[in-house]
Amino acid sequence: MNNRLIALLAALGMIGSLGIDTYLPALGTLAAHFDVQPLLLQQSLSGYLVGMAVMMLFYGTLSDCFGRRTIVLWSLAIFTVGSFGAASSQDITQLLAWRTLQGLAAGAGSVVGRAIIQDRCHGADAVRALSQVIMAFALAPAVAPLIGGWLLEIGGWRLIFVFLGVFAAVLWVSCWLGLDESLPVHHRHPFSLRPLLRNYLRVLSDRRFVLSTVSGGLGFTVFSLYIGAAAPFVMETLKRGTDGFGWLFVPLVAGMMTGSWTGARLAKRVDGHCVIVAGYLILLLGTVGATLYPSFTEIRLPWAVIPLGVSTFGLALINPGLALTAMQRFPHSRGLASSLNAFINTLFFAVSAGIVAPLLAPNAQWLGLATMTCGLLSVLCWVASRPALDSPPQFEKS
């Protein structure tokens, strides 16, 4: 897979995160502009996330039926319309509607992108390509708020949505010109509801797919728990102001990016099983450090955040292998498998970042203990999936 295609897939994977994080600096400004309570404005984020999660269930399946390129182009077009619509909103109701439309389109890039990787390459090449895409995914949450804050300063909140619309439109043109169809017509599934429903049930009944996907979702909570606890962790635990979020995001993102880069380098040199084992050892080492450090000494920088970077480095090593292990179970329906894999991972992210993290955020030791527990459970799920070497079930095509 060439670097140009990997760059396109990485940009597609960033769409969802950009839509979430770029407008976060403008929440206060939006609340004042529309004269609404922050809780009501928060629904613009909830609507986006719900729309994205729900459609993640279907984008992969739709791409199995109608082709990868078609679904990518339609989703980018809808995201573009939603972005410019949000920029022109005259009241909170319009903003909520346009944000929900954005969310409905935002999940296609990551879901279909992984199916394209599976269509075009296998084994070490697939691990390398997915690792490089994950690097961009990790970068987006770090740079998006910075971009959003800068745009807010120079042009107001509407400019943020204009930026998202322009980004999606440019990406649409790039995909129109440079993204070839990776799923031949004779490999597609007819769009028939009953066989599709049976295929969903077959995937969810496959032990190895479920265990590999759950192990990936549990592992990713190491990242999502600290994202959800960002504000109290920075301000109360690290004793930093609103300008101190870099102390959290830099090690988290640096660990993900360097781990992804290392994983891509190791893909053709080291057995994938060994890479996952090494990744888990590093992840658990980081989570143990995050748990024990607050127990024995006063919290000081940079030592308090170094274990977070170690943890996400290990996470980046295991993520591609776990995702590919799950999706490779269904070589004739990669889109559907990618949809379910992404949906389950999104649920883990939503629960850990939105529900668990706020409860644990004031206590650094409990936060570290939660990540260590999730890491251990992830290891157990992965080990349990290893003996399940039965052949994947066949799919109905009509």
N, C-alpha and C positions, 0 to 999 in steps of 0.2 A: 504494500500500500504506500503510495507516494506521499510526500510531505504536504503537498497542496490539499489533497483529500483529507488528511488528518487535521489540517488547520480548519477546513470547512466543518468537519464533524465536531471539533473542539468548540468552534463558535456556536454551532447549533446547541451543544450541551450547556453553553453559558446563558442562553436566553432565559431559562427559568430563574436562575439566580439573579440576573440583572433586573428582571422584572420585580423581584422581591426587594433587593437591597438598595437599588439606585434611588428609590423614592423615600426611603426611610428617613433621611435627614430633613425631608420636607413635611413630616407629619404634623409638627407644631404649626408650621405656616399654613398648611391646609385646614387644620382645625380652626384657626383664626379667620381664614379667608371665607370659609363656609359657615362660620359661627355655629359649630356643632361641638358636642362633647368628644374628647379623645376616644372614648369607648365606641361611639358610633363610627368614627373615622377608622378605627381598627378593623371594622368589617370590610373595608376595602382590601385589607391584607388577607382576611379570612376567606372572602369570596374568591380571591385570586388562588389561594392555596387549595381550597376545596375543588374549584374548577380544574386546576392542574392535576390533582390527585385522581379525580374521577376519570378524566380523559386519558390518563396514563394506562388505565385498564384496557382501552380500546385502540389507541393509536397503533400499537404493534400489530394487532389483529387486522386492522384496516389496511396496514401496509402489506400484510400477507395476501390480502385479497386484491388490492388495487395498485400495488407497487410502492416501493420506498420513496422514490422521487416525487410522485404525485402527492403523497401525504405531507412530505416536508414542505413542498411549495404552497399547498393550501394552508397549512398551519402558519407559515410565515406571513402569508397574505392576511390571515385573520388577526394575527398578533399586531401587524402593522396598522390595520384599521382600528383595533382596540386602543393602541397607543395614541394615535392621533385623535381618536374620540375622547380619550381621557384628557388630553391636552386642551380640548375645547369645552370641557364640562362647565356648565353654568350653575349646577347645584350638586349637593351630595348624592342625590339619587342617580344622576347621570354618571357621576364618577364611579359609584358602586357597580353600575351596570357595565361600564366600559372595562373596569378592572376585572370583573368576572369573565368577560369575553377574552381579555388578555390571558387570564389563567387557563381557560379552556384550550387555548392554542399553545401555551408555554411548554407543556410536557412532551410534545412530539419530538423535539430535537434530540433529547437524551435517549428516549426509547428507541426511535427509529435509527439513530446513529449507531447504537450498539448492535442492532440487527444488521446494519450495513457492514460493520466490521466483521461479523460472523459470516456474512455472505462472501466477503472478499478474501479473508485470510483465516488461518487456523493455527493452533498450537502457539509456539513462541511468537510468531508474527502478530497474532491476535492479542496476546498479552502486551506486547510492545505498543501496539496501536492504542489499546484501551488505556494503558498507563499514561500515554501522552495526552489523551483526551481528559483524563482525570486531573492532570496538571492544570489545564485550563479551568476545569470545574472548581478546583481548589482556589484558584486565583480570583475568580469572580466575586465571591463574598468579601474579599479584602479590598479590592479596588472599587467595587460598585458604590459603596457609601462615600468614598472620596470623590468620585466623579459626580455623584448626586449633590454633594455639598458644594462643589465648585460651580455646577450648573445653577444651583439655587442662588448662589451669590451673584452670578453675573446676569441671570435672566429670569429668575423666579421659578416657581414650581412647574409651570407649564412647559418650560424648556426641558425639564427632565423627561417628560413623556414624549416630547418631540424627538429627543435624543434616542429613546427606545424605538420609536417609529422609524427613524432614519437608519438605525442599526439593523433592524429587521428587514427594511426595504433593500438595503445594500446586500444583506445576506441572501435575500430572495434572488436578486440579480446574479450573485455569485453562484448560487446553487443552480439557477436556470442555465447558466453558461458552463459550469464546471462539475456538476454532480450527475453522473450517468446512472441509469437504472441498474441496480445490482441484483434484482430478482426477476428472472425471465418469466414471460407470460405462462409458460408451461409448468412452472413451479408454484404458481399462485393457487390459492384456495377460492372456490366459488363463495360468494357472499350469501350464505344460507344460515339462518339463525339457529336451527336445531343442531346441526353438526358443529357449529362454532361453540355453542354452549357445552356440548359434550367434550369438545377439545379443551375448554377451560377446566372442566372437572377432571379430565385426565391429567392435565399438568399439575393441578393442585393435589392430586392423589399420588403423585410420584414422590416417593420418600426422599430421594437424593436431591431433587430440585428444591423441595420445601426446606430441607435441612441446610443446603448450601445457601439459599436465599436468606433464611433466618440468621444464619451465622454471619452473613455480610451485613444484615441490618443491625444486629447486636454490636458488631465491630464498629459500625459507623456512629453509634451513640457516643463513642469516645470523642468524636468531633462535635456532634450535635448538642450534647449536654452543655458543653462550654459555650457554644453559640447562644443557646437559650438562656444561659446564666450570665451573659456578657456584662450587662450593666451592673448588677450587684457584685459580681466577682471583681470587676475593675474598681468600682467606687468604694465598696465596703471591705473587701478582702485585701486588695492591693493598695487601697488608700490613694487612688488616683482620681483626677477629675475627668471631665468629658473629653479631654485631649489625651487621655491615657489608654485608649482602646488598642493602640498599637502594641502595647505590652502583652495583650492576649492574642490578637489576630496574627501578629508577625510570627510567633513560634508555631501556632496552629497551621497556618498556611505554608510556612517554610518547611515544616515537617512533611506535609502532604506533597509539596512540589518536589522536594529532594527525594522523598521516598518513591514517588512516581518515576522520577528520572532514573533512580537506581534500579527500580524494577524493570524499566524498559531496557536498561543496559544488561541486566542479568538474564533477560528472557531467553536468549539463545545460548547462554553459557552455562546456566545452572538449571537443574531439574525443577519444574514448577512446584512439586511437592516440597522440596527443600526451601524454596523461596517463601512459601506460606508458613512453614515451621519457623523460619528465621523471623518472619514478620510478626508472628504471634509472640515469640519470645521478646522481641523489642517492644511490642505494644504492651505486654504485661509488665515489663520492666518499667516503662514510663508510668503506667497506672499505679504500680506499687509506690513509685517515687512520689506521685501526686497525693497518695493517701498518707504516707508516712511522714513526709516533710513537715506538714502543719502540726504534727503531733509532737515533734521533738525540738523544734526551734521556732523562733519568731519569723514570720513571713517577710522575706526580703527579695527584692529584685536584683538580678534576673533569675535567681535560683528557684523562685516559686513557679516560674513558667517554663523552665527548661524541660521538666518531665512531660509537659503537654506537647512540645515539639517532638520528643522521643516517641510518645504514643502515636501521634499522627504519622510519623515516619513509618512505624510498623504497620499502621492501618493501610497506608498507601501500597505497601508490599503485598498485603493479603487481598485487597479489594478486587483487582482484575482477575486473579485466579478463581476466587469464589464466584464472581459474576459469570465468568465463562464456563465454569463447571456446571452451573445451573442451566445456562442457556444451551450448552452443547448436548443436553439430554434430548433436545427436540430439534434436530437438524432440518426437519421439513416444516417447522412452524416457529422460526426464530423470533418473528415479530411478536407473536402471542406470548412466548416465553419471556421476551424482553419486557413486555407490558406488565405481566404479573410480577416479575422481578423488581421492576422500578416502582410499582404500586406498593408492594410490601415494604420496600426500603423507605418509601415516602411516609408510610404509616409509622414506622419506627422513628423517623426523623420528627414527625409531628408530635408524637406522644412524648418523646424524650425532651425535645426542645420546648414544647408548649405546655406540658403538664408536669413532668418530673423535674426538669431543671429549675423552674421558679421555686419549687418546694425545697430544693437542696442548696440553692445558690448562696444563702448567707453563710454556709459552713463549708469551707474548703476541704476539710477532711471527709465529710460525707459525700461531697461531689466526687472526690477522687475515689472513694470506696465504691460509688455507683459505677464509675467507668471501669474499675477493676472487676467488679461483679459481672458486668456486661461482657467484658473481655473474656473472662473465664467461661461464661455461658456460650459465647461464640466459639471458643475452642471445643467445648463439648459437642456442640451441634456439628461442627466440621468433622470431628473424629467419628461421630455417629453416622455421618453421611458416607464415610469412606468404604465400608463393606457393601454398600448398596450398589452393586455393579450390574444389576439386571438391565436388560435392554429397555430403552424407553418405549412407552406404548405408541402404537400407530394412531395416526390421525384420520378422521373422516374427511374426505374432500368433496363430498356431495351428499 
